[in-house]
């Protein structure tokens, strides 16, 4: 498989607190991700 097949995450962590992580994406969008979602994704890779 080529590298292009993998999901590429291009962003920079700009802020975080006990509830959310804020990521500045390469297209200037800001993504806020709740810690809960990250934990769930870690525990359940199939989701």
mmCIF file of the N, C-alpha and C atoms, coordinates in Angstrom:
data_MODEL
# 
_entry.id   MODEL 
# 
loop_
_atom_site.group_PDB 
_atom_site.id 
_atom_site.type_symbol 
_atom_site.label_atom_id 
_atom_site.label_alt_id 
_atom_site.label_comp_id 
_atom_site.label_asym_id 
_atom_site.label_entity_id 
_atom_site.label_seq_id 
_atom_site.pdbx_PDB_ins_code 
_atom_site.Cartn_x 
_atom_site.Cartn_y 
_atom_site.Cartn_z 
_atom_site.occupancy 
_atom_site.B_iso_or_equiv 
_atom_site.pdbx_formal_charge 
_atom_site.auth_seq_id 
_atom_site.auth_comp_id 
_atom_site.auth_asym_id 
_atom_site.auth_atom_id 
_atom_site.pdbx_PDB_model_num 
ATOM 1   N N  . UNK A 1 1  ? 0.840   -1.197 0.000  1.00 0.00 ? 1  UNK A N  1 
ATOM 2   C CA . UNK A 1 1  ? 0.000   0.000  0.000  1.00 0.00 ? 1  UNK A CA 1 
ATOM 3   C C  . UNK A 1 1  ? 0.876   1.248  0.000  1.00 0.00 ? 1  UNK A C  1 
ATOM 4   N N  . UNK A 1 2  ? 0.408   2.262  -0.669 1.00 0.00 ? 2  UNK A N  1 
ATOM 5   C CA . UNK A 1 2  ? 1.198   3.486  -0.754 1.00 0.00 ? 2  UNK A CA 1 
ATOM 6   C C  . UNK A 1 2  ? 0.885   4.393  0.424  1.00 0.00 ? 2  UNK A C  1 
ATOM 7   N N  . UNK A 1 3  ? 1.737   5.371  0.612  1.00 0.00 ? 3  UNK A N  1 
ATOM 8   C CA . UNK A 1 3  ? 1.557   6.308  1.717  1.00 0.00 ? 3  UNK A CA 1 
ATOM 9   C C  . UNK A 1 3  ? 0.263   7.097  1.529  1.00 0.00 ? 3  UNK A C  1 
ATOM 10  N N  . UNK A 1 4  ? -0.126  7.325  0.277  1.00 0.00 ? 4  UNK A N  1 
ATOM 11  C CA . UNK A 1 4  ? -1.317  8.125  0.004  1.00 0.00 ? 4  UNK A CA 1 
ATOM 12  C C  . UNK A 1 4  ? -2.588  7.462  0.514  1.00 0.00 ? 4  UNK A C  1 
ATOM 13  N N  . UNK A 1 5  ? -2.552  6.155  0.726  1.00 0.00 ? 5  UNK A N  1 
ATOM 14  C CA . UNK A 1 5  ? -3.739  5.453  1.196  1.00 0.00 ? 5  UNK A CA 1 
ATOM 15  C C  . UNK A 1 5  ? -4.030  5.750  2.664  1.00 0.00 ? 5  UNK A C  1 
ATOM 16  N N  . UNK A 1 6  ? -3.012  6.133  3.395  1.00 0.00 ? 6  UNK A N  1 
ATOM 17  C CA . UNK A 1 6  ? -3.203  6.382  4.813  1.00 0.00 ? 6  UNK A CA 1 
ATOM 18  C C  . UNK A 1 6  ? -3.799  7.768  5.026  1.00 0.00 ? 6  UNK A C  1 
ATOM 19  N N  . UNK A 1 7  ? -4.628  7.868  6.052  1.00 0.00 ? 7  UNK A N  1 
ATOM 20  C CA . UNK A 1 7  ? -5.176  9.180  6.387  1.00 0.00 ? 7  UNK A CA 1 
ATOM 21  C C  . UNK A 1 7  ? -4.043  10.053 6.900  1.00 0.00 ? 7  UNK A C  1 
ATOM 22  N N  . UNK A 1 8  ? -3.938  11.227 6.339  1.00 0.00 ? 8  UNK A N  1 
ATOM 23  C CA . UNK A 1 8  ? -2.869  12.124 6.757  1.00 0.00 ? 8  UNK A CA 1 
ATOM 24  C C  . UNK A 1 8  ? -3.473  13.208 7.637  1.00 0.00 ? 8  UNK A C  1 
ATOM 25  N N  . UNK A 1 9  ? -2.887  13.373 8.801  1.00 0.00 ? 9  UNK A N  1 
ATOM 26  C CA . UNK A 1 9  ? -3.346  14.430 9.688  1.00 0.00 ? 9  UNK A CA 1 
ATOM 27  C C  . UNK A 1 9  ? -2.300  15.520 9.681  1.00 0.00 ? 9  UNK A C  1 
ATOM 28  N N  . UNK A 1 10 ? -2.694  16.680 9.217  1.00 0.00 ? 10 UNK A N  1 
ATOM 29  C CA . UNK A 1 10 ? -1.753  17.788 9.137  1.00 0.00 ? 10 UNK A CA 1 
ATOM 30  C C  . UNK A 1 10 ? -2.280  18.926 9.989  1.00 0.00 ? 10 UNK A C  1 
ATOM 31  N N  . UNK A 1 11 ? -1.761  19.044 11.172 1.00 0.00 ? 11 UNK A N  1 
ATOM 32  C CA . UNK A 1 11 ? -2.255  20.082 12.055 1.00 0.00 ? 11 UNK A CA 1 
ATOM 33  C C  . UNK A 1 11 ? -1.274  20.365 13.166 1.00 0.00 ? 11 UNK A C  1 
ATOM 34  N N  . UNK A 1 12 ? -1.572  21.404 13.913 1.00 0.00 ? 12 UNK A N  1 
ATOM 35  C CA . UNK A 1 12 ? -0.691  21.823 14.990 1.00 0.00 ? 12 UNK A CA 1 
ATOM 36  C C  . UNK A 1 12 ? -1.531  22.014 16.244 1.00 0.00 ? 12 UNK A C  1 
ATOM 37  N N  . UNK A 1 13 ? -1.081  21.432 17.332 1.00 0.00 ? 13 UNK A N  1 
ATOM 38  C CA . UNK A 1 13 ? -1.781  21.605 18.600 1.00 0.00 ? 13 UNK A CA 1 
ATOM 39  C C  . UNK A 1 13 ? -1.576  23.034 19.080 1.00 0.00 ? 13 UNK A C  1 
ATOM 40  N N  . UNK A 1 14 ? -2.677  23.768 19.261 1.00 0.00 ? 14 UNK A N  1 
ATOM 41  C CA . UNK A 1 14 ? -2.525  25.156 19.681 1.00 0.00 ? 14 UNK A CA 1 
ATOM 42  C C  . UNK A 1 14 ? -3.002  25.398 21.104 1.00 0.00 ? 14 UNK A C  1 
ATOM 43  N N  . UNK A 1 15 ? -3.861  24.516 21.607 1.00 0.00 ? 15 UNK A N  1 
ATOM 44  C CA . UNK A 1 15 ? -4.387  24.756 22.942 1.00 0.00 ? 15 UNK A CA 1 
ATOM 45  C C  . UNK A 1 15 ? -5.018  23.479 23.466 1.00 0.00 ? 15 UNK A C  1 
ATOM 46  N N  . UNK A 1 16 ? -5.022  23.321 24.761 1.00 0.00 ? 16 UNK A N  1 
ATOM 47  C CA . UNK A 1 16 ? -5.749  22.206 25.343 1.00 0.00 ? 16 UNK A CA 1 
ATOM 48  C C  . UNK A 1 16 ? -6.070  22.522 26.791 1.00 0.00 ? 16 UNK A C  1 
ATOM 49  N N  . UNK A 1 17 ? -7.189  21.978 27.246 1.00 0.00 ? 17 UNK A N  1 
ATOM 50  C CA . UNK A 1 17 ? -7.510  22.065 28.660 1.00 0.00 ? 17 UNK A CA 1 
ATOM 51  C C  . UNK A 1 17 ? -7.955  20.678 29.108 1.00 0.00 ? 17 UNK A C  1 
ATOM 52  N N  . UNK A 1 18 ? -8.617  20.595 30.243 1.00 0.00 ? 18 UNK A N  1 
ATOM 53  C CA . UNK A 1 18 ? -8.962  19.273 30.754 1.00 0.00 ? 18 UNK A CA 1 
ATOM 54  C C  . UNK A 1 18 ? -10.067 18.615 29.932 1.00 0.00 ? 18 UNK A C  1 
ATOM 55  N N  . UNK A 1 19 ? -10.737 19.382 29.068 1.00 0.00 ? 19 UNK A N  1 
ATOM 56  C CA . UNK A 1 19 ? -11.865 18.833 28.319 1.00 0.00 ? 19 UNK A CA 1 
ATOM 57  C C  . UNK A 1 19 ? -11.637 18.723 26.819 1.00 0.00 ? 19 UNK A C  1 
ATOM 58  N N  . UNK A 1 20 ? -10.877 19.637 26.269 1.00 0.00 ? 20 UNK A N  1 
ATOM 59  C CA . UNK A 1 20 ? -10.754 19.697 24.818 1.00 0.00 ? 20 UNK A CA 1 
ATOM 60  C C  . UNK A 1 20 ? -9.310  19.885 24.379 1.00 0.00 ? 20 UNK A C  1 
ATOM 61  N N  . UNK A 1 21 ? -9.061  19.452 23.154 1.00 0.00 ? 21 UNK A N  1 
ATOM 62  C CA . UNK A 1 21 ? -7.795  19.754 22.495 1.00 0.00 ? 21 UNK A CA 1 
ATOM 63  C C  . UNK A 1 21 ? -8.132  20.612 21.294 1.00 0.00 ? 21 UNK A C  1 
ATOM 64  N N  . UNK A 1 22 ? -7.406  21.696 21.101 1.00 0.00 ? 22 UNK A N  1 
ATOM 65  C CA . UNK A 1 22 ? -7.642  22.575 19.960 1.00 0.00 ? 22 UNK A CA 1 
ATOM 66  C C  . UNK A 1 22 ? -6.491  22.416 18.982 1.00 0.00 ? 22 UNK A C  1 
ATOM 67  N N  . UNK A 1 23 ? -6.835  22.126 17.734 1.00 0.00 ? 23 UNK A N  1 
ATOM 68  C CA . UNK A 1 23 ? -5.814  21.876 16.723 1.00 0.00 ? 23 UNK A CA 1 
ATOM 69  C C  . UNK A 1 23 ? -6.029  22.813 15.549 1.00 0.00 ? 23 UNK A C  1 
ATOM 70  N N  . UNK A 1 24 ? -4.961  23.493 15.146 1.00 0.00 ? 24 UNK A N  1 
ATOM 71  C CA . UNK A 1 24 ? -5.021  24.359 13.974 1.00 0.00 ? 24 UNK A CA 1 
ATOM 72  C C  . UNK A 1 24 ? -4.634  23.528 12.762 1.00 0.00 ? 24 UNK A C  1 
ATOM 73  N N  . UNK A 1 25 ? -5.588  23.364 11.846 1.00 0.00 ? 25 UNK A N  1 
ATOM 74  C CA . UNK A 1 25 ? -5.335  22.552 10.658 1.00 0.00 ? 25 UNK A CA 1 
ATOM 75  C C  . UNK A 1 25 ? -4.617  23.364 9.595  1.00 0.00 ? 25 UNK A C  1 
ATOM 76  N N  . UNK A 1 26 ? -4.088  22.656 8.608  1.00 0.00 ? 26 UNK A N  1 
ATOM 77  C CA . UNK A 1 26 ? -3.276  23.319 7.589  1.00 0.00 ? 26 UNK A CA 1 
ATOM 78  C C  . UNK A 1 26 ? -4.095  24.294 6.749  1.00 0.00 ? 26 UNK A C  1 
ATOM 79  N N  . UNK A 1 27 ? -5.416  24.100 6.706  1.00 0.00 ? 27 UNK A N  1 
ATOM 80  C CA . UNK A 1 27 ? -6.249  25.022 5.921  1.00 0.00 ? 27 UNK A CA 1 
ATOM 81  C C  . UNK A 1 27 ? -6.846  26.118 6.791  1.00 0.00 ? 27 UNK A C  1 
ATOM 82  N N  . UNK A 1 28 ? -6.200  26.382 7.926  1.00 0.00 ? 28 UNK A N  1 
ATOM 83  C CA . UNK A 1 28 ? -6.587  27.476 8.827  1.00 0.00 ? 28 UNK A CA 1 
ATOM 84  C C  . UNK A 1 28 ? -7.862  27.204 9.603  1.00 0.00 ? 28 UNK A C  1 
ATOM 85  N N  . UNK A 1 29 ? -8.418  26.010 9.484  1.00 0.00 ? 29 UNK A N  1 
ATOM 86  C CA . UNK A 1 29 ? -9.566  25.674 10.311 1.00 0.00 ? 29 UNK A CA 1 
ATOM 87  C C  . UNK A 1 29 ? -9.067  25.265 11.688 1.00 0.00 ? 29 UNK A C  1 
ATOM 88  N N  . UNK A 1 30 ? -9.883  25.497 12.682 1.00 0.00 ? 30 UNK A N  1 
ATOM 89  C CA . UNK A 1 30 ? -9.547  25.070 14.038 1.00 0.00 ? 30 UNK A CA 1 
ATOM 90  C C  . UNK A 1 30 ? -10.462 23.916 14.425 1.00 0.00 ? 30 UNK A C  1 
ATOM 91  N N  . UNK A 1 31 ? -9.834  22.836 14.830 1.00 0.00 ? 31 UNK A N  1 
ATOM 92  C CA . UNK A 1 31 ? -10.571 21.641 15.206 1.00 0.00 ? 31 UNK A CA 1 
ATOM 93  C C  . UNK A 1 31 ? -10.522 21.513 16.717 1.00 0.00 ? 31 UNK A C  1 
ATOM 94  N N  . UNK A 1 32 ? -11.690 21.361 17.332 1.00 0.00 ? 32 UNK A N  1 
ATOM 95  C CA . UNK A 1 32 ? -11.727 21.120 18.771 1.00 0.00 ? 32 UNK A CA 1 
ATOM 96  C C  . UNK A 1 32 ? -12.168 19.685 18.999 1.00 0.00 ? 32 UNK A C  1 
ATOM 97  N N  . UNK A 1 33 ? -11.344 18.934 19.684 1.00 0.00 ? 33 UNK A N  1 
ATOM 98  C CA . UNK A 1 33 ? -11.632 17.524 19.915 1.00 0.00 ? 33 UNK A CA 1 
ATOM 99  C C  . UNK A 1 33 ? -11.769 17.264 21.405 1.00 0.00 ? 33 UNK A C  1 
ATOM 100 N N  . UNK A 1 34 ? -12.929 16.762 21.831 1.00 0.00 ? 34 UNK A N  1 
ATOM 101 C CA . UNK A 1 34 ? -13.089 16.412 23.243 1.00 0.00 ? 34 UNK A CA 1 
ATOM 102 C C  . UNK A 1 34 ? -12.186 15.238 23.610 1.00 0.00 ? 34 UNK A C  1 
ATOM 103 N N  . UNK A 1 35 ? -11.614 15.289 24.789 1.00 0.00 ? 35 UNK A N  1 
ATOM 104 C CA . UNK A 1 35 ? -10.769 14.193 25.253 1.00 0.00 ? 35 UNK A CA 1 
ATOM 105 C C  . UNK A 1 35 ? -11.524 12.870 25.240 1.00 0.00 ? 35 UNK A C  1 
ATOM 106 N N  . UNK A 1 36 ? -12.824 12.911 25.542 1.00 0.00 ? 36 UNK A N  1 
ATOM 107 C CA . UNK A 1 36 ? -13.613 11.683 25.588 1.00 0.00 ? 36 UNK A CA 1 
ATOM 108 C C  . UNK A 1 36 ? -13.555 10.948 24.256 1.00 0.00 ? 36 UNK A C  1 
ATOM 109 N N  . UNK A 1 37 ? -13.651 11.698 23.155 1.00 0.00 ? 37 UNK A N  1 
ATOM 110 C CA . UNK A 1 37 ? -13.631 11.069 21.839 1.00 0.00 ? 37 UNK A CA 1 
ATOM 111 C C  . UNK A 1 37 ? -12.287 10.415 21.569 1.00 0.00 ? 37 UNK A C  1 
ATOM 112 N N  . UNK A 1 38 ? -11.231 11.072 22.004 1.00 0.00 ? 38 UNK A N  1 
ATOM 113 C CA . UNK A 1 38 ? -9.900  10.519 21.788 1.00 0.00 ? 38 UNK A CA 1 
ATOM 114 C C  . UNK A 1 38 ? -9.732  9.237  22.593 1.00 0.00 ? 38 UNK A C  1 
ATOM 115 N N  . UNK A 1 39 ? -10.208 9.245  23.817 1.00 0.00 ? 39 UNK A N  1 
ATOM 116 C CA . UNK A 1 39 ? -10.115 8.045  24.647 1.00 0.00 ? 39 UNK A CA 1 
ATOM 117 C C  . UNK A 1 39 ? -10.917 6.905  24.029 1.00 0.00 ? 39 UNK A C  1 
ATOM 118 N N  . UNK A 1 40 ? -12.117 7.217  23.524 1.00 0.00 ? 40 UNK A N  1 
ATOM 119 C CA . UNK A 1 40 ? -12.949 6.189  22.911 1.00 0.00 ? 40 UNK A CA 1 
ATOM 120 C C  . UNK A 1 40 ? -12.270 5.616  21.676 1.00 0.00 ? 40 UNK A C  1 
ATOM 121 N N  . UNK A 1 41 ? -11.672 6.492  20.893 1.00 0.00 ? 41 UNK A N  1 
ATOM 122 C CA . UNK A 1 41 ? -11.001 6.033  19.680 1.00 0.00 ? 41 UNK A CA 1 
ATOM 123 C C  . UNK A 1 41 ? -9.823  5.132  20.045 1.00 0.00 ? 41 UNK A C  1 
ATOM 124 N N  . UNK A 1 42 ? -9.163  5.455  21.133 1.00 0.00 ? 42 UNK A N  1 
ATOM 125 C CA . UNK A 1 42 ? -8.029  4.646  21.558 1.00 0.00 ? 42 UNK A CA 1 
ATOM 126 C C  . UNK A 1 42 ? -8.489  3.281  22.047 1.00 0.00 ? 42 UNK A C  1 
ATOM 127 N N  . UNK A 1 43 ? -9.601  3.280  22.778 1.00 0.00 ? 43 UNK A N  1 
ATOM 128 C CA . UNK A 1 43 ? -10.087 2.027  23.341 1.00 0.00 ? 43 UNK A CA 1 
ATOM 129 C C  . UNK A 1 43 ? -10.790 1.174  22.293 1.00 0.00 ? 43 UNK A C  1 
ATOM 130 N N  . UNK A 1 44 ? -11.378 1.814  21.293 1.00 0.00 ? 44 UNK A N  1 
ATOM 131 C CA . UNK A 1 44 ? -12.133 1.111  20.259 1.00 0.00 ? 44 UNK A CA 1 
ATOM 132 C C  . UNK A 1 44 ? -11.621 1.504  18.883 1.00 0.00 ? 44 UNK A C  1 
ATOM 133 N N  . UNK A 1 45 ? -10.533 0.911  18.430 1.00 0.00 ? 45 UNK A N  1 
ATOM 134 C CA . UNK A 1 45 ? -9.932  1.295  17.144 1.00 0.00 ? 45 UNK A CA 1 
ATOM 135 C C  . UNK A 1 45 ? -10.885 1.104  15.970 1.00 0.00 ? 45 UNK A C  1 
ATOM 136 N N  . UNK A 1 46 ? -11.928 0.287  16.152 1.00 0.00 ? 46 UNK A N  1 
ATOM 137 C CA . UNK A 1 46 ? -12.831 0.001  15.037 1.00 0.00 ? 46 UNK A CA 1 
ATOM 138 C C  . UNK A 1 46 ? -13.785 1.146  14.754 1.00 0.00 ? 46 UNK A C  1 
ATOM 139 N N  . UNK A 1 47 ? -13.976 2.040  15.730 1.00 0.00 ? 47 UNK A N  1 
ATOM 140 C CA . UNK A 1 47 ? -14.935 3.133  15.544 1.00 0.00 ? 47 UNK A CA 1 
ATOM 141 C C  . UNK A 1 47 ? -14.434 4.129  14.523 1.00 0.00 ? 47 UNK A C  1 
# 
